[in-house]
């Protein structure tokens, strides 16, 4: 669904309010990306951190901790090394996705005297196969909520308003995104079966040239049940 510019601005603003604290900066070596919290149902064990598989695997990976996602203020460290988190990332290169069950993140926070204050992307807006199937060759509005990379090394929260298309089974963002956007969640709006326009999280950004494939949530959901559970 292609929106007018005013409506796109409204959706971008609303996303920052509703799921702005789902987003974390991720870095592995010289590669910068974005990860985000996803809550699969009401059970806390169903919470995961998601990003692109290509970002994960090199030694020295670390998550940045934005001040807005931890409490009390001034207690959490600036970064968390992924080597300190158990269970760690599960990679699914065929789907382009990496999944980190968040039990280890919550234990790490508790041991350090702080806690997470996040807004996970809820399962209720994750795009199902019927949402993906309604995409077509005509470009629709897409909203990428990410942590960009500034020249001074800062990672501000940004919303890129882009275009998304589907060609057969491939879903793509049609333009190349700035550094830091790989792994970030992609949102769209679409009329549901009753004609009411609803917001959906389509999936996450994968690496690409002159555009980016999107790992859609029907693929992501297929790997969530086989990721390591909370231990």
C-alpha positions in Angstrom: 0.0 0.0 0.0 1.5 3.3 -1.1 0.7 6.2 1.3 0.9 9.9 0.7 3.8 11.8 2.4 1.8 13.1 5.3 0.5 9.6 6.1 4.0 8.2 5.9 5.2 10.8 8.3 2.4 9.9 10.7 3.3 6.2 10.6 7.0 6.9 11.1 6.3 9.0 14.2 3.9 6.4 15.6 6.5 3.6 15.1 9.1 5.5 17.2 6.5 5.9 20.0 5.3 2.3 20.0 8.4 0.2 19.3 11.3 2.7 19.5 12.7 0.9 22.5 12.7 -2.5 20.7 15.8 -1.4 18.8 19.5 -2.0 19.7 22.7 -1.2 17.8 24.8 -4.2 16.9 28.4 -4.3 15.9 30.6 -7.2 14.8 34.1 -6.2 13.7 33.8 -3.5 11.1 30.1 -4.4 10.4 27.4 -2.2 11.9 23.8 -3.3 12.1 20.6 -3.2 14.0 18.9 -5.9 16.2 15.4 -5.8 17.7 13.3 -7.4 20.4 10.4 -9.6 19.3 7.8 -11.0 21.7 6.2 -14.2 20.4 3.1 -14.5 22.5 2.6 -13.6 26.2 5.1 -16.0 27.6 8.4 -14.2 28.5 10.3 -17.2 27.3 9.0 -16.3 23.8 11.0 -13.1 23.7 13.9 -13.0 21.3 16.4 -10.6 19.8 16.5 -10.8 16.0 19.0 -9.6 13.4 20.5 -10.6 10.1 22.6 -13.8 10.1 25.4 -12.2 8.1 26.1 -9.9 11.0 26.6 -12.6 13.5 29.4 -15.1 13.9 32.6 -13.1 13.8 34.4 -12.8 17.1 34.0 -9.6 19.1 30.3 -9.0 18.4 28.6 -6.6 20.8 25.3 -5.0 21.5 25.1 -1.3 22.3 22.8 -0.3 25.2 20.8 2.9 24.6 20.0 4.8 27.7 16.3 4.6 27.0 16.2 0.8 27.1 17.6 0.2 30.6 16.8 1.3 34.1 17.8 2.7 36.6 19.8 5.4 34.8 23.6 5.2 34.8 23.9 1.6 35.9 24.0 -0.5 32.7 27.3 -0.6 30.7 27.6 1.0 27.3 27.9 -2.3 25.5 27.3 -6.0 26.1 29.7 -8.5 24.6 27.8 -11.4 23.0 30.4 -13.7 24.5 28.9 -13.0 27.9 25.4 -14.1 26.9 24.2 -17.7 27.2 22.5 -19.1 25.2 24.0 -17.2 22.3 22.9 -16.5 18.8 21.4 -19.2 16.7 22.1 -18.6 13.0 19.9 -19.6 10.1 21.8 -18.6 7.0 19.3 -20.1 4.6 16.7 -17.7 5.9 19.1 -14.9 6.5 18.1 -14.7 10.2 19.9 -14.8 13.6 17.9 -15.3 16.8 19.0 -14.7 20.4 16.7 -15.9 23.1 16.7 -13.1 25.7 16.9 -15.1 28.9 20.7 -14.6 29.0 20.3 -10.9 28.5 17.9 -10.6 31.4 20.2 -12.6 33.7 23.1 -10.4 32.7 21.2 -7.3 33.6 20.0 -8.8 36.9 23.6 -9.7 37.8 24.6 -6.1 37.1 21.9 -4.5 39.1 19.8 -3.1 36.3 17.0 -4.3 34.1 15.7 -3.9 30.5 13.0 -1.4 29.7 12.1 -2.4 26.1 9.1 -2.4 23.8 9.3 -5.6 21.9 7.7 -5.9 18.5 4.5 -7.8 19.4 3.5 -11.1 17.7 0.2 -9.6 16.8 1.7 -7.3 14.1 4.1 -9.8 12.7 3.2 -10.3 9.0 1.7 -13.7 8.2 1.8 -15.4 4.7 -1.4 -13.7 3.7 0.2 -10.3 4.3 3.2 -11.2 2.3 1.1 -12.6 -0.5 -0.8 -9.3 -0.9 2.5 -7.5 -1.8 3.1 -7.2 -5.5 5.2 -5.6 -8.2 3.7 -2.2 -7.5 5.8 -0.4 -4.9 4.3 0.1 -1.4 5.4 2.3 1.5 7.9 0.6 3.8 9.3 2.0 7.1 12.7 0.8 8.4 13.3 1.5 12.1 17.1 1.4 12.6 20.1 2.8 14.3 22.2 4.6 11.7 25.9 5.3 12.0 27.0 9.0 12.2 30.5 10.2 11.4 31.2 10.7 15.1 30.3 7.0 15.8 27.0 7.8 17.4 24.0 5.5 16.6 20.8 7.6 16.5 17.3 6.1 16.1 16.1 6.7 12.5 13.2 5.9 10.3 13.8 5.4 6.6 10.7 5.7 4.5 11.3 3.5 1.5 9.5 1.4 -1.1 8.9 -2.4 -1.0 8.0 -4.8 -3.8 7.5 -8.5 -4.2 8.7 -10.4 -7.2 7.6 -14.1 -7.0 8.9 -15.2 -3.6 11.4 -12.4 -3.2 10.5 -9.3 -1.2 12.8 -6.3 -1.6 13.5 -2.8 -0.4 14.1 -1.0 -3.7 16.9 1.3 -2.6 20.2 0.8 -0.8 20.0 1.8 2.9 22.7 3.6 4.9 25.2 1.8 7.1 23.7 0.3 10.3 20.4 -0.7 8.8 21.0 -4.4 8.1 19.0 -6.5 10.6 16.5 -3.7 11.2 12.7 -4.3 11.3 10.7 -3.4 8.2 7.1 -2.2 8.7 4.2 -1.7 6.2 0.6 -0.8 6.3 -2.0 -2.8 4.5 -5.8 -3.3 4.5 -7.0 -6.4 6.4 -9.8 -8.7 5.4 -12.4 -6.2 6.6 -10.8 -3.3 4.7 -9.3 -1.7 7.8 -5.8 -0.5 7.4 -3.4 -2.1 9.9 0.3 -1.9 10.7 2.5 -5.0 10.2 6.1 -5.9 10.8 7.1 -7.4 7.5 10.4 -8.8 8.6 14.0 -7.6 8.7 16.6 -6.1 6.3 19.2 -8.4 4.8 22.4 -7.2 3.1 22.1 -6.3 -0.6 23.3 -4.1 -3.4 21.1 -1.5 -5.1 18.4 -2.6 -2.7 17.9 -5.1 0.1 16.1 -8.4 0.4 13.7 -8.7 3.3 13.5 -11.8 5.5 9.8 -11.9 6.0 8.1 -13.0 9.2 6.7 -16.1 7.7 10.3 -17.3 7.3 11.3 -15.9 10.7 8.5 -17.7 12.5 9.5 -21.0 10.9 12.9 -20.9 12.8 11.7 -19.5 16.1 10.5 -22.8 17.6 13.8 -24.5 17.0 16.0 -21.9 18.5 17.6 -22.7 21.9 15.2 -22.1 24.8 15.8 -20.2 28.0 18.1 -22.1 30.3 
